[in-house]
């Protein structure tokens, strides 16, 4: 299913651009990242920490969509949204993380400390790239 099809089905809805929502999502994401970065990843905490790193990335993508005037009602929609922005590589990475998170949250998948470290690293690598490209004008994101 492609971006325009998601719009036709109402899974992605065109709205007015919402800079305040984008700023709020950025602020919350920054706070969540600071918190998660402070946690030790163990075999016991790996599953929840990995899932929460994914949520930070998804929130950042929601902020970008908000600035573009889109409300996306399911996580898979973000993959098609990114593809519509000609961000195939990012879309692929995001979709991989989405599937891992879904396996954790909905199918009881386990995760090792090493796998969670890789997800943390991947998200921490993607965040500045995405933020600098799409959200650098929002004052709340400046370090």
Steps between C-alpha positions, in 0.01 A plus 500: 500500500639840409476847651208620284310180570543558875357849452200362306434249778529767772803339666690818416299820511587841360476769769632847559870519582541507879827655613398493868438126487835450329675704772324304774593166343860615466516609863353171624728298275807685625398434863428134427837459329685655794318259732562193283866590448539499878376141536720195501406245239492151646343179373207581727450860381598451133151438364339808658790733430515398132126553463527844655785608272275412207226716654735800509572463129131459422420817699759693301343375177160604634640850561621517140165378368326759717704778342407365157132494601447126540354289781611138472282250683718190489870436521529338158369826352825669600688266267287613204520861612881479496493338157281787375777736617752298294656359817515134398803414712352661811163338426666159482688552828188629673291208373759251627485661845119505485488127435743429785289716734179325386658159565591616850168664585254265328671162463709468814835508323803508723806714445859476609700783649708512181193531276366785713838674487488477119150654493608777736800572279291493183238740636766730647666510158175574315361767732750781431484434125121522493480793741763703316334438167135559593473666841804724539283815499315403818667676791431220749733261320814709514755367744 
